[in-house]
Amino acid sequence: MQKSREESLRLAKNILHFIESEELSTEEKQQIVDDSVENFEKYVNRAILKHRKAASTDFSFVEWEGEGAVFRDTKGREFIDCLGGYGVYLLGHRNPKVVKAVEAQIKRYALHSQELIDPLRGYLSKLVAAITPGDLQYSYLTNCGTEANEMALKLARIATGKRCFISTTNGFHGKTFGSLSASGKAVFREPYMPLLPGFYHVEYGNADETERMVKNLEATGETVAGIIVEPIQGEGGVNVPPQDYFKRLREICDKHGCLLIDDEIQTGMGRTGRMFGIEHFDVVPDIMTLGKAFGGGVMPIAAMVARPQHWSKLEENPFLLGSSTFGGNPLCCAGAIAGIKTILEENIPEVAREKGEYILTRLGKIQSQYSDLMVAVRGKGLLIGMQFANNEIGFDLAKRLFTDNILVGGTLNNATVIRIEPPAVISYEQIDTVLNAIEQHLGAMANEPQYQTVLS
Protein backbone atom coordinates (compact mmCIF):
# COMPACT_ATOMS: atom_id res chain seq x y z
CA MET A 1 0.00 0.00 0.00
CA GLN A 2 1.49 3.31 -1.09
CA LYS A 3 1.32 6.10 1.47
CA SER A 4 1.35 9.71 0.30
CA ARG A 5 2.75 12.72 2.08
CA GLU A 6 -0.43 14.66 1.33
CA GLU A 7 -2.70 12.07 2.94
CA SER A 8 -0.50 11.88 6.04
CA LEU A 9 -0.41 15.66 6.37
CA ARG A 10 -4.20 15.90 6.02
CA LEU A 11 -4.61 13.27 8.76
CA ALA A 12 -2.24 15.14 11.07
CA LYS A 13 -4.11 18.41 10.50
CA ASN A 14 -7.45 16.76 11.28
CA ILE A 15 -6.17 15.27 14.52
CA LEU A 16 -4.61 18.56 15.65
CA HIS A 17 -7.91 20.31 14.94
CA PHE A 18 -9.55 18.05 17.53
CA ILE A 19 -6.76 18.74 20.05
CA GLU A 20 -6.53 22.49 19.57
CA SER A 21 -10.23 23.37 19.26
CA GLU A 22 -11.82 24.85 22.35
CA GLU A 23 -15.27 23.68 21.21
CA LEU A 24 -16.17 20.70 19.04
CA SER A 25 -19.45 20.10 17.26
CA THR A 26 -21.64 17.11 18.05
CA GLU A 27 -20.60 15.57 14.75
CA GLU A 28 -16.91 16.05 15.51
CA LYS A 29 -17.28 14.44 18.93
CA GLN A 30 -18.99 11.44 17.36
CA GLN A 31 -16.21 11.30 14.78
CA ILE A 32 -13.66 11.03 17.58
CA VAL A 33 -15.58 8.10 19.07
CA ASP A 34 -15.83 6.31 15.73
CA ASP A 35 -12.17 7.01 14.92
CA SER A 36 -11.02 5.81 18.33
CA VAL A 37 -12.65 2.40 17.97
CA GLU A 38 -11.34 1.98 14.42
CA ASN A 39 -7.84 3.14 15.36
CA PHE A 40 -7.58 0.71 18.27
CA GLU A 41 -8.82 -2.12 16.09
CA LYS A 42 -6.46 -1.40 13.19
CA TYR A 43 -3.42 0.33 14.68
CA VAL A 44 -3.18 -0.36 18.43
CA ASN A 45 -4.66 -3.68 19.55
CA ARG A 46 -8.32 -4.66 19.19
CA ALA A 47 -8.05 -6.82 22.33
CA ILE A 48 -7.67 -3.65 24.42
CA LEU A 49 -11.23 -2.70 23.52
CA LYS A 50 -12.49 -5.92 25.06
CA HIS A 51 -10.31 -5.87 28.16
CA ARG A 52 -10.40 -2.16 28.93
CA LYS A 53 -14.11 -1.77 28.31
CA ALA A 54 -15.13 -4.73 30.43
CA ALA A 55 -17.11 -2.46 32.72
CA SER A 56 -19.21 -0.98 29.93
CA THR A 57 -21.58 -2.46 27.40
CA ASP A 58 -20.41 -0.55 24.34
CA PHE A 59 -17.47 1.42 22.98
CA SER A 60 -19.10 4.85 22.98
CA PHE A 61 -17.27 5.99 26.13
CA VAL A 62 -14.15 7.83 25.01
CA GLU A 63 -12.28 9.75 27.71
CA TRP A 64 -11.78 13.37 26.69
CA GLU A 65 -11.34 15.73 29.66
CA GLY A 66 -11.22 15.80 33.41
CA GLU A 67 -10.37 17.67 36.58
CA GLY A 68 -10.28 16.80 40.26
CA ALA A 69 -11.84 13.42 40.95
CA VAL A 70 -13.89 13.25 37.74
CA PHE A 71 -13.37 12.76 34.03
CA ARG A 72 -15.78 13.20 31.11
CA ASP A 73 -16.25 11.49 27.80
CA THR A 74 -16.71 13.22 24.45
CA LYS A 75 -20.45 13.54 25.10
CA GLY A 76 -19.96 15.28 28.44
CA ARG A 77 -20.93 12.28 30.60
CA GLU A 78 -19.15 12.70 33.93
CA PHE A 79 -17.63 9.81 35.91
CA ILE A 80 -16.32 9.66 39.46
CA ASP A 81 -12.82 8.22 39.14
CA CYS A 82 -12.19 5.59 41.81
CA LEU A 83 -9.56 3.88 39.68
CA GLY A 84 -7.28 6.90 39.59
CA GLY A 85 -5.03 5.56 36.87
CA TYR A 86 -4.02 2.76 39.29
CA GLY A 87 -2.47 5.39 41.54
CA VAL A 88 -1.47 8.13 39.08
CA TYR A 89 -4.13 10.70 39.96
CA LEU A 90 -3.43 11.17 43.66
CA LEU A 91 -3.70 14.95 43.17
CA GLY A 92 -6.61 14.60 40.76
CA HIS A 93 -6.87 15.15 37.03
CA ARG A 94 -4.99 18.19 35.77
CA ASN A 95 -4.18 19.60 39.19
CA PRO A 96 -3.91 23.35 38.48
CA LYS A 97 -0.74 23.82 40.55
CA VAL A 98 1.05 21.10 38.60
CA VAL A 99 -0.29 22.26 35.24
CA LYS A 100 0.89 25.82 36.02
CA ALA A 101 4.46 24.64 36.63
CA VAL A 102 4.54 22.55 33.45
CA GLU A 103 3.13 25.41 31.38
CA ALA A 104 5.76 27.77 32.81
CA GLN A 105 8.57 25.34 31.99
CA ILE A 106 7.45 24.66 28.42
CA LYS A 107 7.65 28.40 27.73
CA ARG A 108 11.33 28.16 28.60
CA TYR A 109 12.44 24.80 27.16
CA ALA A 110 11.03 21.27 27.12
CA LEU A 111 13.85 18.70 26.79
CA HIS A 112 17.47 18.91 27.82
CA SER A 113 20.40 18.95 25.40
CA GLN A 114 21.99 15.82 26.93
CA GLU A 115 25.31 17.69 27.25
CA LEU A 116 24.92 20.70 29.56
CA ILE A 117 23.85 20.33 33.18
CA ASP A 118 20.06 20.55 33.41
CA PRO A 119 19.11 22.24 36.71
CA LEU A 120 15.64 20.79 37.26
CA ARG A 121 16.99 17.23 37.45
CA GLY A 122 19.28 18.36 40.26
CA TYR A 123 16.56 20.31 42.03
CA LEU A 124 14.12 17.42 41.89
CA SER A 125 16.73 14.94 43.14
CA LYS A 126 17.51 17.23 46.08
CA LEU A 127 13.81 17.51 46.87
CA VAL A 128 13.41 13.72 46.72
CA ALA A 129 16.31 13.33 49.16
CA ALA A 130 14.53 15.78 51.48
CA ILE A 131 11.27 13.83 51.63
CA THR A 132 12.44 10.18 51.57
CA PRO A 133 13.23 8.23 54.75
CA GLY A 134 16.62 8.05 56.42
CA ASP A 135 19.74 8.67 54.35
CA LEU A 136 18.28 7.94 50.91
CA GLN A 137 20.04 10.54 48.79
CA TYR A 138 20.90 9.87 45.15
CA SER A 139 18.26 9.68 42.41
CA TYR A 140 18.23 8.20 38.94
CA LEU A 141 15.21 9.62 37.09
CA THR A 142 13.38 7.50 34.53
CA ASN A 143 10.23 7.59 32.40
CA CYS A 144 8.13 4.90 34.13
CA GLY A 145 8.02 2.56 37.10
CA THR A 146 9.28 -0.60 35.45
CA GLU A 147 12.35 1.30 34.22
CA ALA A 148 12.99 2.53 37.77
CA ASN A 149 12.84 -1.05 39.02
CA GLU A 150 15.25 -2.15 36.29
CA MET A 151 17.70 0.47 37.57
CA ALA A 152 17.21 -0.74 41.14
CA LEU A 153 18.03 -4.33 40.18
CA LYS A 154 21.10 -3.23 38.24
CA LEU A 155 22.32 -1.03 41.08
CA ALA A 156 21.90 -3.85 43.60
CA ARG A 157 24.11 -6.10 41.49
CA ILE A 158 26.90 -3.60 40.89
CA ALA A 159 26.81 -2.31 44.49
CA THR A 160 27.03 -5.75 46.10
CA GLY A 161 28.82 -7.77 43.43
CA LYS A 162 26.20 -10.46 44.03
CA ARG A 163 23.77 -12.13 41.63
CA CYS A 164 20.38 -13.37 42.87
CA PHE A 165 17.17 -11.62 43.84
CA ILE A 166 14.33 -12.67 46.09
CA SER A 167 10.85 -11.38 45.37
CA THR A 168 7.34 -12.43 46.39
CA THR A 169 4.43 -14.33 44.93
CA ASN A 170 1.74 -11.97 43.63
CA GLY A 171 4.25 -9.13 43.66
CA PHE A 172 4.20 -6.77 40.68
CA HIS A 173 7.22 -4.73 39.61
CA GLY A 174 6.62 -4.11 35.90
CA LYS A 175 6.66 -5.89 32.56
CA THR A 176 10.13 -5.32 31.13
CA PHE A 177 12.32 -8.40 31.39
CA GLY A 178 14.10 -7.68 34.66
CA SER A 179 11.03 -6.28 36.41
CA LEU A 180 8.90 -9.10 35.04
CA SER A 181 11.39 -11.65 36.31
CA ALA A 182 10.96 -10.11 39.76
CA SER A 183 7.16 -10.05 39.48
CA GLY A 184 5.27 -12.95 40.98
CA LYS A 185 2.11 -13.45 38.91
CA ALA A 186 2.03 -16.31 36.43
CA VAL A 187 -0.42 -14.57 34.10
CA PHE A 188 2.23 -11.97 33.25
CA ARG A 189 5.26 -14.27 33.33
CA GLU A 190 4.25 -17.43 31.47
CA PRO A 191 4.13 -16.01 27.91
CA TYR A 192 7.78 -14.92 28.17
CA MET A 193 9.42 -17.84 29.91
CA PRO A 194 12.25 -18.52 30.34
CA LEU A 195 12.81 -15.20 32.04
CA LEU A 196 16.06 -13.92 33.53
CA PRO A 197 17.86 -16.43 35.77
CA GLY A 198 18.58 -15.70 39.41
CA PHE A 199 15.11 -14.64 40.58
CA TYR A 200 13.41 -16.60 43.39
CA HIS A 201 9.95 -16.05 44.85
CA VAL A 202 8.65 -16.54 48.38
CA GLU A 203 5.32 -15.93 50.07
CA TYR A 204 4.58 -12.24 50.64
CA GLY A 205 4.58 -11.28 54.30
CA ASN A 206 6.54 -14.39 55.33
CA ALA A 207 9.94 -13.23 56.63
CA ASP A 208 10.86 -16.73 57.85
CA GLU A 209 10.49 -18.13 54.33
CA THR A 210 12.53 -15.25 52.97
CA GLU A 211 15.37 -15.94 55.39
CA ARG A 212 15.30 -19.66 54.56
CA MET A 213 15.57 -18.83 50.87
CA VAL A 214 18.62 -16.62 51.46
CA LYS A 215 20.30 -19.30 53.54
CA ASN A 216 19.51 -22.05 51.03
CA LEU A 217 20.92 -20.00 48.16
CA GLU A 218 24.08 -19.23 50.07
CA ALA A 219 24.44 -22.88 51.06
CA THR A 220 24.43 -23.87 47.40
CA GLY A 221 27.03 -21.29 46.38
CA GLU A 222 24.68 -18.55 45.19
CA THR A 223 24.86 -14.93 46.35
CA VAL A 224 21.87 -12.65 46.99
CA ALA A 225 22.07 -9.07 45.73
CA GLY A 226 18.68 -7.90 46.93
CA ILE A 227 15.17 -8.49 48.18
CA ILE A 228 12.55 -6.52 46.21
CA VAL A 229 9.10 -6.06 47.73
CA GLU A 230 6.11 -3.70 47.83
CA PRO A 231 5.05 -2.18 51.19
CA ILE A 232 1.49 -3.12 50.24
CA GLN A 233 0.84 -5.29 47.21
CA GLY A 234 -1.37 -3.40 44.76
CA GLU A 235 -1.82 -5.55 41.65
CA GLY A 236 -1.53 -8.62 43.89
CA GLY A 237 -4.78 -7.77 45.69
CA VAL A 238 -4.08 -4.92 48.15
CA ASN A 239 -2.28 -7.24 50.54
CA VAL A 240 -0.98 -5.67 53.77
CA PRO A 241 1.91 -7.56 55.44
CA PRO A 242 2.37 -8.25 59.17
CA GLN A 243 3.63 -5.24 61.11
CA ASP A 244 7.06 -6.78 61.82
CA TYR A 245 7.63 -7.96 58.23
CA PHE A 246 9.86 -5.14 57.03
CA LYS A 247 11.90 -4.98 60.22
CA ARG A 248 12.64 -8.66 59.73
CA LEU A 249 13.57 -8.07 56.08
CA ARG A 250 15.86 -5.23 57.15
CA GLU A 251 17.58 -7.54 59.63
CA ILE A 252 17.96 -10.29 57.01
CA CYS A 253 19.50 -7.88 54.50
CA ASP A 254 21.91 -6.44 57.07
CA LYS A 255 22.98 -9.89 58.21
CA HIS A 256 23.53 -11.33 54.74
CA GLY A 257 24.85 -8.26 52.94
CA CYS A 258 22.02 -7.83 50.44
CA LEU A 259 19.97 -4.74 49.67
CA LEU A 260 16.36 -4.08 50.59
CA ILE A 261 14.58 -2.68 47.51
CA ASP A 262 11.31 -0.93 48.33
CA ASP A 263 8.94 -0.68 45.35
CA GLU A 264 6.82 2.42 46.07
CA ILE A 265 5.57 2.86 42.50
CA GLN A 266 1.94 2.60 43.64
CA THR A 267 2.20 3.28 47.39
CA GLY A 268 4.46 6.33 47.36
CA MET A 269 3.75 10.07 47.52
CA GLY A 270 1.05 9.83 50.22
CA ARG A 271 -1.33 7.25 48.77
CA THR A 272 -1.39 5.02 51.90
CA GLY A 273 -1.67 7.74 54.54
CA ARG A 274 2.08 8.22 54.92
CA MET A 275 4.39 9.86 52.41
CA PHE A 276 5.78 6.39 51.64
CA GLY A 277 4.22 3.04 52.38
CA ILE A 278 7.30 1.71 54.15
CA GLU A 279 6.97 4.43 56.77
CA HIS A 280 4.09 2.44 58.27
CA PHE A 281 6.75 -0.09 59.27
CA ASP A 282 9.50 2.30 60.47
CA VAL A 283 12.21 0.94 58.18
CA VAL A 284 14.70 2.62 55.83
CA PRO A 285 15.34 0.65 52.62
CA ASP A 286 18.59 0.66 50.65
CA ILE A 287 16.82 1.51 47.41
CA MET A 288 13.37 2.98 46.79
CA THR A 289 11.52 3.26 43.49
CA LEU A 290 8.84 5.87 42.76
CA GLY A 291 6.39 6.37 39.92
CA LYS A 292 2.69 6.87 39.08
CA ALA A 293 1.74 9.83 41.36
CA PHE A 294 5.36 11.07 41.31
CA GLY A 295 4.60 13.28 38.28
CA GLY A 296 1.71 15.04 39.99
CA GLY A 297 -0.82 13.25 37.78
CA VAL A 298 0.27 15.38 34.82
CA MET A 299 3.69 14.17 33.65
CA PRO A 300 5.15 10.65 33.23
CA ILE A 301 8.22 10.34 35.46
CA ALA A 302 9.66 7.79 37.88
CA ALA A 303 12.76 7.51 40.05
CA MET A 304 15.17 5.12 41.68
CA VAL A 305 16.57 6.53 44.94
CA ALA A 306 19.49 5.01 46.83
CA ARG A 307 21.62 5.41 49.94
CA PRO A 308 25.05 6.96 49.28
CA GLN A 309 27.12 3.90 50.24
CA HIS A 310 25.64 1.99 47.28
CA TRP A 311 26.55 4.68 44.74
CA SER A 312 30.35 4.33 44.67
CA LYS A 313 30.53 2.33 41.43
CA LEU A 314 28.72 5.16 39.68
CA GLU A 315 31.44 7.56 40.76
CA GLU A 316 33.77 5.57 38.50
CA ASN A 317 31.33 5.53 35.57
CA PRO A 318 28.24 7.76 35.90
CA PHE A 319 26.56 6.07 32.92
CA LEU A 320 26.99 2.51 34.17
CA LEU A 321 23.28 2.15 35.02
CA GLY A 322 22.10 3.80 31.84
CA SER A 323 21.74 7.11 30.04
CA SER A 324 18.05 7.70 29.42
CA THR A 325 17.31 10.17 26.63
CA PHE A 326 14.11 11.46 28.21
CA GLY A 327 14.56 10.46 31.86
CA GLY A 328 14.49 13.49 34.13
CA ASN A 329 13.59 15.91 31.35
CA PRO A 330 12.71 19.48 32.40
CA LEU A 331 8.98 19.23 31.70
CA CYS A 332 8.55 16.08 33.78
CA CYS A 333 10.77 17.40 36.56
CA ALA A 334 8.68 20.57 36.74
CA GLY A 335 5.54 18.45 37.14
CA ALA A 336 7.14 16.30 39.84
CA ILE A 337 8.47 19.30 41.78
CA ALA A 338 5.05 20.97 41.72
CA GLY A 339 3.44 17.68 42.71
CA ILE A 340 5.70 17.28 45.74
CA LYS A 341 5.08 20.89 46.78
CA THR A 342 1.32 20.33 46.54
CA ILE A 343 1.51 17.07 48.52
CA LEU A 344 3.43 18.82 51.30
CA GLU A 345 1.39 22.03 51.20
CA GLU A 346 -1.97 20.26 51.35
CA ASN A 347 -0.77 17.45 53.66
CA ILE A 348 -2.03 14.86 51.19
CA PRO A 349 -0.85 11.85 53.27
CA GLU A 350 -3.09 12.94 56.15
CA VAL A 351 -5.98 13.63 53.76
CA ALA A 352 -5.55 10.14 52.31
CA ARG A 353 -5.44 8.63 55.80
CA GLU A 354 -8.63 10.34 56.94
CA LYS A 355 -10.62 9.65 53.78
CA GLY A 356 -9.29 6.10 53.64
CA GLU A 357 -10.44 5.41 57.19
CA TYR A 358 -13.87 6.80 56.33
CA ILE A 359 -14.16 4.53 53.29
CA LEU A 360 -12.81 1.45 55.08
CA THR A 361 -15.20 1.93 58.02
CA ARG A 362 -18.22 2.19 55.75
CA LEU A 363 -17.07 -0.65 53.48
CA GLY A 364 -16.54 -2.81 56.56
CA LYS A 365 -20.20 -2.39 57.49
CA ILE A 366 -21.32 -3.16 53.93
CA GLN A 367 -19.06 -6.22 53.85
CA SER A 368 -20.49 -7.58 57.10
CA GLN A 369 -24.00 -7.19 55.68
CA TYR A 370 -23.17 -8.98 52.41
CA SER A 371 -20.27 -11.15 53.56
CA ASP A 372 -21.15 -14.04 51.23
CA LEU A 373 -20.64 -11.79 48.22
CA MET A 374 -17.91 -9.45 49.50
CA VAL A 375 -15.67 -11.63 51.65
CA ALA A 376 -13.08 -9.06 52.78
CA VAL A 377 -12.11 -5.38 52.76
CA ARG A 378 -8.55 -4.20 53.42
CA GLY A 379 -6.00 -1.51 52.72
CA LYS A 380 -4.38 1.65 54.01
CA GLY A 381 -5.17 5.23 53.09
CA LEU A 382 -6.64 5.46 49.62
CA LEU A 383 -5.32 2.09 48.47
CA ILE A 384 -8.27 -0.15 49.29
CA GLY A 385 -9.29 -3.59 48.09
CA MET A 386 -12.72 -5.22 48.05
CA GLN A 387 -12.44 -9.01 47.75
CA PHE A 388 -15.37 -10.99 46.37
CA ALA A 389 -16.35 -14.63 46.57
CA ASN A 390 -15.48 -15.07 42.90
CA ASN A 391 -14.42 -13.11 39.85
CA GLU A 392 -17.95 -12.96 38.40
CA ILE A 393 -19.35 -11.08 41.40
CA GLY A 394 -16.64 -8.44 41.27
CA PHE A 395 -16.99 -8.03 37.52
CA ASP A 396 -20.77 -7.67 37.78
CA LEU A 397 -20.43 -5.03 40.50
CA ALA A 398 -17.87 -3.09 38.41
CA LYS A 399 -20.29 -3.11 35.45
CA ARG A 400 -23.18 -1.89 37.59
CA LEU A 401 -21.07 0.88 39.10
CA PHE A 402 -20.08 1.95 35.60
CA THR A 403 -23.76 2.40 34.74
CA ASP A 404 -23.86 4.81 37.70
CA ASN A 405 -20.92 6.72 36.17
CA ILE A 406 -18.43 5.37 38.71
CA LEU A 407 -15.15 3.86 37.52
CA VAL A 408 -13.37 1.22 39.62
CA GLY A 409 -10.71 -1.36 38.84
CA GLY A 410 -12.32 -4.58 37.65
CA THR A 411 -11.96 -6.29 34.31
CA LEU A 412 -13.33 -9.47 32.79
CA ASN A 413 -10.37 -11.58 33.94
CA ASN A 414 -9.36 -9.74 37.09
CA ALA A 415 -12.18 -8.68 39.40
CA THR A 416 -11.97 -10.97 42.44
CA VAL A 417 -10.27 -8.05 44.19
CA ILE A 418 -11.36 -4.60 43.04
CA ARG A 419 -9.16 -1.68 43.98
CA ILE A 420 -10.55 1.64 45.17
CA GLU A 421 -7.86 4.25 44.44
CA PRO A 422 -9.55 7.63 44.12
CA PRO A 423 -7.67 10.93 44.04
CA ALA A 424 -7.09 12.44 47.47
CA VAL A 425 -9.06 15.46 46.27
CA ILE A 426 -12.27 13.41 46.06
CA SER A 427 -15.01 15.03 48.15
CA TYR A 428 -16.90 13.28 50.92
CA GLU A 429 -20.07 13.81 48.90
CA GLN A 430 -18.49 11.91 45.99
CA ILE A 431 -17.27 9.21 48.37
CA ASP A 432 -20.80 8.77 49.75
CA THR A 433 -22.17 8.51 46.21
CA VAL A 434 -19.74 5.67 45.51
CA LEU A 435 -20.36 3.85 48.80
CA ASN A 436 -24.14 4.17 48.49
CA ALA A 437 -23.96 2.69 44.98
CA ILE A 438 -21.85 -0.25 46.18
CA GLU A 439 -24.30 -0.97 49.00
CA GLN A 440 -27.32 -0.65 46.71
CA HIS A 441 -25.94 -2.97 44.04
CA LEU A 442 -24.78 -5.63 46.48
CA GLY A 443 -28.23 -5.54 48.07
CA ALA A 444 -29.83 -6.11 44.68
CA MET A 445 -27.36 -8.86 43.76
CA ALA A 446 -28.03 -10.69 47.04
CA ASN A 447 -31.63 -11.21 45.92
CA GLU A 448 -30.88 -12.35 42.38
CA PRO A 449 -31.12 -16.07 41.43
CA GLN A 450 -27.65 -16.32 39.86
CA TYR A 451 -26.04 -15.58 43.24
CA GLN A 452 -28.15 -17.89 45.36
CA THR A 453 -25.59 -20.71 45.09
CA VAL A 454 -22.99 -18.39 46.57
CA LEU A 455 -25.32 -17.34 49.35
CA SER A 456 -26.57 -20.81 50.19
TORLOBA-67958 format. One record per residue (C-alpha): residue in three letters; x, y, z. Coordinates in steps of 0.5 Angstrom, whole numbers, plus 500, padded with zeros to 3 digits. Last residue first. Layout:
ALAXYZ
...
! end
This chain:
SER447458600
LEU449465599
VAL454463593
THR449459590
GLN444464591
TYR448469586
GLN445467580
PRO438468583
GLU438475585
ASN437478592
ALA444479594
MET445482588
ALA440488589
GLY444489596
LEU450489593
HIS448494588
GLN445499593
GLU451498598
ILE456499592
ALA452505590
ASN452508597
LEU459508598
VAL461511591
THR456517592
ASP458518600
ILE465518597
GLN463524592
GLU460528598
TYR466527602
SER470530596
ILE475527592
VAL482531593
ALA486525595
PRO485522588
PRO481515588
GLU484509589
ILE479503590
ARG482497588
ILE477491586
VAL479484588
THR476478585
ALA476483579
ASN481481574
ASN479477568
LEU473481566
THR476487569
GLY475491575
GLY479497578
VAL473502579
LEU470508575
ILE463511577
ASN458513572
ASP452510575
THR452505569
PHE460504571
LEU458502578
ARG454496575
LYS459494571
ALA464494577
LEU459490581
ASP458485576
PHE466484575
GLY467483583
ILE461478583
GLU464474577
ASN471474580
ASN469470586
ALA467471593
PHE469478593
GLN475482596
MET475490596
GLY481493596
ILE483500599
LEU489504597
LEU487511599
GLY490510606
LYS491503608
GLY488497605
ARG483492607
VAL476489606
ALA474482606
VAL469477603
MET464481599
LEU459476596
ASP458472602
SER459478607
TYR454482605
GLN452486611
SER459485614
GLN462488608
ILE457494608
LYS460495615
GLY467494613
LEU466499607
ARG464504611
THR470504616
LEU474503610
ILE472509607
TYR472514613
GLU479511614
GLY481512607
LYS479519608
GLU483521614
ARG489517612
ALA489520605
VAL488527608
GLU494526612
PRO498524607
ILE496530602
ASN498535607
GLU496541603
GLU503544602
LEU507538603
ILE503534597
THR503541593
LYS510542594
ILE511535591
GLY507535585
ALA510542583
ILE517539584
ALA514533580
GLY511537574
ALA517541573
CYS522535573
CYS517532568
LEU518538563
PRO525539565
ASN527532563
GLY529527568
GLY529521564
PHE528523556
THR535520553
SER536515559
SER543514560
GLY544508564
LEU547504570
LEU554505568
PHE553512566
PRO556516572
ASN563511571
GLU568511577
GLU563515582
LEU557510579
LYS561505583
SER561509589
TRP553509589
HIS551504595
GLN554508600
PRO550514599
ARG543511600
ALA539510594
VAL533513590
MET530510583
ALA526515580
ALA519516576
ILE516521571
PRO510521566
MET507528567
VAL501531570
GLY498527576
GLY503530580
GLY509527577
PHE511522583
ALA503520583
LYS505514578
GLY513513580
LEU518512586
THR523507587
MET527506594
ILE534503595
ASP537501601
PRO531501605
VAL529505612
VAL524502616
ASP519505621
PHE513500619
HIS508505617
GLU514509614
ILE515503608
GLY508506605
PHE512513603
MET509520605
ARG504516610
GLY497515609
THR497510604
ARG497515598
GLY502520600
MET508520595
GLY509513595
THR504507595
GLN504505587
ILE511506585
GLU514505592
ASP518499591
ASP523498597
ILE529495595
LEU533492601
LEU540491599
CYS544484601
GLY550483606
HIS547477609
LYS546480616
ASP544487614
CYS539484609
ILE536479614
GLU535485619
ARG532490614
LEU527484612
ARG525483619
LYS524490620
PHE520490614
TYR515484616
ASP514486624
GLN507490622
PRO505483618
PRO504485611
VAL498489608
ASN495486601
VAL492490596
GLY490484591
GLY497483588
GLU496489583
GLY497493590
GLN502489594
ILE503494600
PRO510496602
GLU512493596
VAL518488595
ILE525487592
ILE530483596
GLY537484594
ALA544482591
VAL544475594
THR550470593
GLU549463590
GLY554457593
THR549452595
ALA549454602
GLU548462600
LEU542460596
ASN539456602
LYS541461607
VAL537467603
MET531462602
ARG531461609
GLU531468611
THR525470606
GLU521464609
ASP522467616
ALA520474613
ASN513471611
GLY509477609
TYR509476601
GLU511468600
VAL517467597
HIS520468590
TYR527467587
PHE530471581
GLY537469579
PRO536467572
LEU532472567
LEU526470564
PRO525463561
MET519464560
TYR516470556
PRO508468556
GLU509465563
ARG511471567
PHE504476566
VAL499471568
ALA504467573
LYS504473578
GLY511474582
SER514480579
ALA522480580
SER523477573
LEU518482570
SER522487573
GLY528485569
PHE525483563
THR520489562
LYS513488565
GLY513492572
HIS514491579
PHE508486581
GLY508482587
ASN503476587
THR509471590
THR515475593
SER522477591
ILE529475592
PHE534477588
CYS541473586
ARG548476583
LYS552479588
GLY558484587
THR554488592
ALA554495589
ILE554493582
ARG548488583
ALA544492587
LEU545498582
LYS542494576
LEU536491580
ALA534499582
MET535501575
GLU530496573
ASN526498578
ALA526505576
GLU525503568
THR519499571
GLY516505574
CYS516510568
ASN520515565
THR527515569
LEU530519574
TYR536516578
SER537519585
TYR542520590
GLN540521598
LEU537516602
ASP539517609
GLY533516613
PRO526516610
THR525520603
ILE523528603
ALA529532603
ALA533527598
VAL527527593
LEU528535594
LYS535534592
SER533530586
LEU528535584
TYR533541584
GLY539537581
ARG534534575
LEU531542575
PRO538544573
ASP540541567
ILE548541566
LEU550541559
GLU551535555
GLN544532554
SER541538551
HIS535538556
LEU528537554
ALA522543554
TYR525550554
ARG523556557
LYS515557555
ILE515549557
GLN517551564
ALA512556566
GLU506551563
VAL509545567
ALA509549573
LYS502552572
VAL499545570
VAL502542577
LYS499548581
PRO492547577
ASN492539578
ARG490536572
HIS486530574
GLY487529582
LEU493530586
LEU493522587
TYR492521580
VAL497516578
GLY495511583
TYR492506579
GLY490511574
GLY485514579
LEU481508579
CYS476511584
ASP474516578
ILE467519579
PHE465520572
GLU462525568
ARG458525561
GLY460531557
LYS459527550
THR467526549
ASP467523556
ARG468526562
PHE473526568
VAL472526575
ALA476527582
GLY479534581
GLU479535573
GLY478532567
GLU477531559
TRP476527553
GLU475519555
VAL472516550
PHE465512552
SER462510546
PHE465503546
ASP459499549
THR457495555
SER462498560
ALA466495565
ALA470491561
LYS472496557
ARG479496558
HIS479488556
LYS475488550
LEU478495547
ILE485493549
ALA484486545
ARG483491538
ASN491493539
VAL494499537
TYR493501529
LYS487497526
GLU482496532
PHE485501537
ASN484506531
GLU477504529
VAL475505536
SER478512537
ASP476514530
ASP468513531
VAL469516538
ILE473522535
GLN468523530
GLN462523535
LYS465529538
GLU466532531
GLU459531529
THR457534536
SER461540535
LEU468541538
GLU469547542
GLU476550545
SER480547539
GLU487545539
ILE486537540
PHE481536535
HIS484541530
LEU491537531
ILE488531529
ASN485534523
LYS492537521
ALA496530522
LEU491527518
ARG492532512
LEU499531513
SER499524512
GLU495524506
GLU499529503
ARG506525504
SER503519501
LYS503512503
GLN503507498
MET500500500
! end
